[in-house]
Amino acid sequence: MSKIDEIKKQNPNLTIDVIGVIHDVFKKPKYTEMVINLMKNKNNDLKYFGDLTTELVSEFDFDIEFIKQQSNFQILNIHRILTDYIGYSNFKNVKKFIELNERKLITNNDLTTYKTFNELELQIALSSLKLIDKSLEKQIQKLYETDEWLIIKPLSFLASKKYGAGTKWCTTSEKNPEYYLRYSQRGILIYCINKLTGNSVAAFKNLDGAYDRETSFWDLIDRRIDSLDSGLPIDVMSIIKEDFTKTKQTNWDLLSDDEKNNQTLWLNNEYYQEKIGYDEPSPQPVMEQYTNEAFRSDWVIGN
């Protein structure tokens, strides 16, 4: 018995006989055949299936030649399995986990022990810390570090994404870097990373008078939580409290004018054009004068 056959045998609930299910409901073969024909012809909108095909290739990494060989009904089922049972975010995390595990960077490589997608996210967070290079270390302000905890302020979108790997914080979103800019320009953004478990907590204090007063804490999956429920030890909470009390500069204010310009230019002329295409307008205004030097990914601190 092959490994796949063994997996099917162990998980009969996921080995679904669609025709069998339909027949169990409608009882007679003639009605089963009728319903199957209705299902096959339910939606022949070429644009609809074209959109599904595009998403399967671009978002779920399917080979275009494989997809071309599938019927519309098969494409629909493949898409539903991935979106309903796994989900886009979880799919990306599984792919990232596999990449890290193949590179021998996952601490717990006993794959049978994982029961939740959250456990994968914690391992991704731990492993991502091993991959942080010297240029990204220059794009943070380190507030505190022990054998267990690392407390930092991210000073660039790239640093926010890397140090926030494995979380669902909006400030780490690959598709929406403007969230990071919004928070970094409005106030103090701090990441608390447990180097032993991979658990992370984000803390934010608003300094912008145009917005309501806010001091907030956010867990790994981007739920707002009370500081007492964060699990942060007293020494870490003391560091956050001191910084929130004494610091009057936002994360953005910690950058020089050149660093701010370079960050804006990189987001406009490399990140956004890579993600949405050169024909789309940039979400942020682009400065008229710039050089290629501004487009390096290691532009922020210490250049």
C-alpha positions in Angstrom: 0.0 0.0 0.0 1.4 3.4 -1.0 1.7 6.2 1.5 -1.2 8.1 -0.2 -3.4 5.0 -0.1 -2.6 4.7 3.6 -3.5 8.3 4.2 -6.8 7.8 2.4 -7.6 4.7 4.5 -6.8 6.6 7.7 -9.0 9.6 6.7 -12.2 8.1 5.1 -14.2 11.4 5.8 -11.9 13.2 3.3 -12.3 10.6 0.6 -15.6 11.8 -0.7 -17.5 10.0 -3.4 -19.5 12.8 -4.9 -21.7 10.6 -7.0 -22.4 8.3 -4.0 -23.4 11.3 -1.9 -25.8 12.5 -4.6 -27.3 9.1 -5.1 -27.8 8.7 -1.3 -29.9 11.9 -1.4 -31.9 11.3 -4.6 -32.1 7.5 -4.3 -32.8 6.5 -7.9 -30.1 6.4 -10.7 -32.2 8.4 -13.1 -32.4 11.3 -10.7 -28.7 10.9 -9.7 -27.8 11.2 -13.4 -30.1 14.2 -13.9 -28.6 16.1 -10.9 -25.1 15.4 -12.0 -25.9 16.8 -15.5 -27.4 19.9 -13.8 -24.3 20.3 -11.7 -22.0 20.0 -14.7 -23.8 22.7 -16.5 -24.6 24.9 -13.5 -22.1 27.6 -14.4 -20.4 27.7 -17.8 -19.4 31.3 -17.5 -15.9 31.3 -19.1 -14.9 34.4 -17.3 -15.8 32.8 -13.9 -13.7 29.8 -14.6 -11.0 31.9 -16.1 -10.8 33.8 -12.8 -10.6 30.6 -10.8 -7.8 29.3 -13.1 -5.9 32.6 -12.6 -6.2 32.3 -8.8 -5.2 28.7 -8.7 -2.0 29.5 -10.7 -1.1 32.8 -9.1 -2.2 32.3 -5.5 -1.9 28.5 -5.1 1.1 27.8 -7.3 -0.6 25.3 -9.6 1.1 24.5 -12.9 -0.9 26.1 -15.7 -0.6 23.1 -18.0 -2.1 20.9 -15.2 -5.0 23.3 -14.8 -5.7 23.4 -18.6 -6.2 19.6 -18.5 -9.0 19.8 -15.9 -12.7 20.3 -16.6 -14.5 23.3 -15.3 -16.1 21.1 -12.6 -12.7 19.8 -11.5 -11.4 23.3 -11.3 -14.3 24.4 -9.2 -13.8 21.5 -6.8 -10.0 22.1 -6.6 -10.6 25.7 -5.8 -13.3 24.9 -3.1 -11.1 22.4 -1.4 -8.2 24.8 -1.1 -10.3 27.9 -0.1 -12.8 26.2 2.2 -10.8 23.5 3.8 -7.3 25.1 3.9 -7.7 28.8 3.2 -5.4 31.2 1.4 -3.4 32.3 4.5 -3.0 28.8 5.8 -1.9 27.6 2.4 0.9 30.2 2.3 2.0 29.2 5.8 2.1 25.5 4.8 4.2 26.4 1.8 6.5 28.5 3.9 6.8 25.8 6.5 7.7 23.2 3.8 10.4 25.6 2.4 11.9 26.1 5.8 11.7 22.4 6.7 13.5 21.4 3.5 16.2 23.8 4.4 16.6 22.1 7.9 15.5 25.3 9.6 12.4 23.9 11.5 13.2 22.9 15.0 10.4 20.3 15.4 10.6 18.3 12.2 8.3 15.5 13.4 5.4 16.4 11.1 3.0 14.0 12.8 3.0 16.2 16.0 1.4 19.2 14.3 -2.4 19.4 14.9 -3.2 23.1 14.2 -2.1 25.7 11.6 -1.2 27.9 14.5 1.5 25.4 15.5 3.0 25.8 12.0 2.9 29.6 12.4 4.9 29.4 15.7 7.6 27.3 14.0 7.7 29.7 11.0 8.2 32.6 13.5 11.1 30.7 15.3 12.8 29.7 12.1 12.4 33.2 10.5 14.5 34.7 13.3 17.4 32.5 12.1 17.2 34.0 8.7 17.4 37.7 9.7 20.5 39.2 8.0 22.7 42.1 9.1 20.9 44.6 6.9 17.6 43.9 8.5 19.1 44.1 12.0 20.0 47.7 11.1 16.3 48.4 10.3 15.1 48.0 13.9 15.6 49.7 17.2 16.3 46.9 19.8 14.9 47.8 23.2 15.7 44.6 25.1 16.9 41.1 24.6 17.4 38.0 26.8 17.8 34.3 26.0 14.0 34.2 25.8 12.7 37.5 24.7 13.5 40.0 21.9 11.8 43.4 22.0 12.2 45.7 19.0 10.7 48.6 17.1 10.5 47.9 13.4 11.7 50.9 11.4 10.9 49.6 7.9 8.2 47.5 6.2 10.8 44.8 5.4 11.9 44.6 9.0 8.2 44.5 10.1 7.5 41.7 7.7 10.5 39.7 8.8 10.3 40.1 12.6 6.6 39.7 12.4 6.8 36.4 10.4 4.3 33.8 11.5 1.8 36.4 12.8 -1.3 37.8 11.2 -0.6 41.4 12.2 -1.8 43.9 9.6 1.5 45.7 9.9 3.2 42.6 8.4 0.8 42.2 5.5 2.6 41.5 2.2 -0.3 42.9 0.2 -0.9 46.0 2.3 2.4 47.7 3.5 0.4 50.9 4.0 -0.8 49.4 7.3 2.8 49.4 8.5 3.3 53.0 7.4 0.1 54.1 9.0 1.0 52.7 12.4 4.7 53.7 12.2 3.8 57.3 11.3 1.0 57.6 14.0 2.8 56.2 17.0 5.1 53.8 18.8 5.0 50.2 17.4 6.8 47.5 19.4 7.2 43.8 18.7 7.7 41.3 21.5 9.1 38.0 20.2 9.5 34.9 22.3 12.7 33.2 20.9 11.8 29.9 22.6 8.2 29.4 21.6 7.7 31.7 18.6 4.8 33.4 20.3 4.7 37.2 19.6 2.8 40.2 20.9 2.6 43.6 19.3 2.1 46.8 21.3 1.1 50.2 20.0 0.6 53.6 21.4 -0.9 56.4 19.3 0.9 59.8 19.4 -1.1 61.5 16.7 -3.5 64.1 18.1 -5.8 63.6 15.1 -6.7 60.2 16.4 -8.2 59.0 19.7 -5.9 58.1 22.5 -4.9 54.4 22.2 -2.6 52.0 23.9 -3.2 48.5 22.6 -1.8 45.0 22.6 -2.3 42.4 19.8 -1.8 38.6 19.9 -0.3 36.4 17.3 -3.5 36.2 15.2 -4.1 40.0 15.4 -6.8 40.0 18.1 -6.7 43.0 20.4 -6.1 41.8 24.0 -5.6 43.2 27.5 -2.0 43.6 28.5 -2.7 41.2 31.4 -3.7 38.5 29.0 -0.6 39.0 26.8 1.6 36.5 28.7 4.4 39.1 28.7 6.6 38.8 31.8 7.2 41.7 34.2 10.6 42.7 32.7 9.2 43.0 29.2 6.1 44.9 30.3 8.4 47.3 32.2 10.4 48.0 29.0 7.2 48.7 27.1 5.7 50.9 29.8 8.9 52.9 30.1 9.1 53.5 26.3 5.4 54.4 26.0 5.8 56.8 28.9 9.1 58.6 27.9 9.2 58.4 24.1 7.6 61.2 22.1 8.7 60.0 18.7 6.9 57.7 16.4 8.8 54.9 14.7 8.7 57.0 11.6 10.2 60.0 13.4 13.3 57.8 14.3 14.3 57.9 10.6 16.3 60.6 8.9 14.7 62.5 6.1 16.8 60.5 3.6 15.7 57.2 5.1 12.0 58.3 5.0 12.4 59.3 1.3 14.1 56.0 0.5 11.4 54.0 2.2 8.7 55.8 0.3 10.5 55.5 -3.0 11.1 51.8 -2.5 7.5 51.1 -1.7 6.3 53.1 -4.7 8.8 52.0 -7.4 9.7 48.5 -6.4 7.2 46.9 -4.1 3.9 48.3 -5.5 5.0 47.9 -9.1 6.0 44.3 -8.5 2.7 43.5 -6.8 0.1 45.4 -8.9 1.8 46.0 -12.2 3.5 49.0 -13.8 0.2 50.3 -15.3 -1.4 50.8 -11.9 -1.1 54.1 -10.0 1.1 54.0 -6.8 -0.9 54.3 -3.6 1.6 56.8 -2.3 2.9 59.9 -4.2 6.2 59.3 -5.9 9.0 61.9 -5.6 10.2 63.3 -8.9 13.9 62.9 -8.4 15.5 59.7 -7.3 18.5 57.4 -8.1 18.9 53.7 -8.4 20.7 53.7 -5.0 17.4 54.4 -3.3 15.9 51.2 -4.6 18.1 48.7 -2.7 16.3 46.5 -0.2 18.8 47.3 2.6 18.2 51.1 2.4 17.0 52.0 5.8 19.3 52.2 8.8 23.1 52.5 8.8 23.7 53.2 5.1 
